[in-house]
Amino acid sequence: MIGLLRLLLPPHVDNEQAADYLRTQIGQRDELIEWVAVRPDGLVDADEVTAYDAYPSPTRSAIFNAGQVSRINVAHFMAELITNASIWPQWQGQMPVIYSR
């Protein structure tokens, strides 16, 4: 299934290559580049932030048992990464997946 996605959706391959570059070439603790790549699962619309959880890796199958997260929750998590000094170090150099509860 992933092979079919790679063939039919060129942006999917680009995303994989960008993530691989961050992980293997830049690494988790580069002296000059700090990064976090937020990976939402199935995106949905919502009007307000609700409870959500972030995990170091997917806890569900993205194809056969996808979770959902609202765009506003993704935006909230990204804003928290920038503004909350205790959250950035927890996720620096990682690619967390977030799901709405």
Secondary structure, DSSP 8 states (H G I E B T S, - for coil): -HHHHHHH-HHHHHHHHHHHHIIIII-TT-SS------EESEEE--SS---EEEESS-SS-TTTS--EEEHHHHHHHHHHHHH-TTTHHHHTT---EEEE-
